[in-house]
Amino acid sequence: MLEIKKLQKSFNLDRDSELIVFDQLNLNIEANTTTAIIGPNGCGKTTLLNLISGNIKADKGNIMLNGVDITNEAEEKRASQISRVHQDPSKSVSLNLTVLENLALADKKGEKFNLNKLIQKQNKDKYIEILKSFNIGLENKINEKVKFLSGGQRQSLSLIMACMKNPKLLLLDEHTAALDPKASALVLEKTKELIQKNRITTLMVSHNIRDALSYSDRIIMLDGGKIVFDRPSASVKESEIFDIYKEKLKEKFAS
């Protein structure tokens, strides 16, 4: 489904401060699976999502989606197949628009439309039913500006919007990290429901090991831009991951 071949990415090229993030990275992601990506700060997790989404361009290598090379496609073109939910909800929603207006925009993703005819009356009932499925009262705030919603409500809306057009690939960039534990648990459960219902292939970056194991089929650890751990989540114990982190810390301080 997603195939990454010999991916290379560096920053500050030809300078003393050059940073090599990825060097010959290879990764295959099967369709209809959720893969959790973990690792220490600076290991390349978010950079990988940026490369896949087209937010930044690879130096070398290929990114293939369903057999099509998208390495050089613009981010806007990839957005018709790839959706992303950020840690900061304001990057995924328009705070000064209403919930209804945000949903209507998401519903028109990849299409040409007239702003004056953005909201079609016949779609409002559809949006209300979608909001009701989250069971957090968003349907009662459909005409409220998003900036007045709670963090959990904003992130729930971001998730709904990301999945409205049934993307081929969903990128979750620590999408519950800014939420309190109760809101985080709710958003994770709703994420799982949406992914399973729509059979969306998903990459989920997380710093929470327990969540990464509980809500994924496969867990990958990056370190220094390389894959240092890759196993089915069901076969992994939380303690194993922590032991690897401890060893990596020992190596870092010993060097």
C-alpha angles and dihedrals in degrees: 000000000000116000124181116191127192092330116191128187130166134168129213092023117203092013133109087246094056111149119202107204101170129017116180095337115182123190136161123196120193121224120263094019134116115224121192117211116203137167143120123302112286095023093120104261098132092034088058091054090047090054093048093047093045094243086128129017127241119242092217139347134056138277113201125190115191090339095310120116107234096167094116099031117120118253090245092057093046089051090075088068104022125059127188136198115199130208088245108060091206088073091060102038138043105245096199094052125079125255088254093051092048092051091048090052091050089048089057095048110142093011134101113244144165114246090217090059097038097117114056114195093222090060097054093079089050091053092048091054091050091051092047090057089067090058096212099109098259090135088067091056098048093122094042122103112254093234088071094056125099120255092257092049092049092050091046089053090048090053093048091050093048092054100040095096095041098244121209090230132026120199117200112191105194086306095175099039094100095049131092115252095262094049091043092054091049094049092047092052092048089047090055092048093051094046093050095042094051096032093232120176106232141194112196122191112202141165091196106089095193092053091044091055096041098049103038141070094212134024125208126186121205123200124171089353093302132107105248098167131029122166142136106273093230090063096051129089120210090235091060091060093048090050090055091050090051092051091049090051091051090051091049095052093041093055 
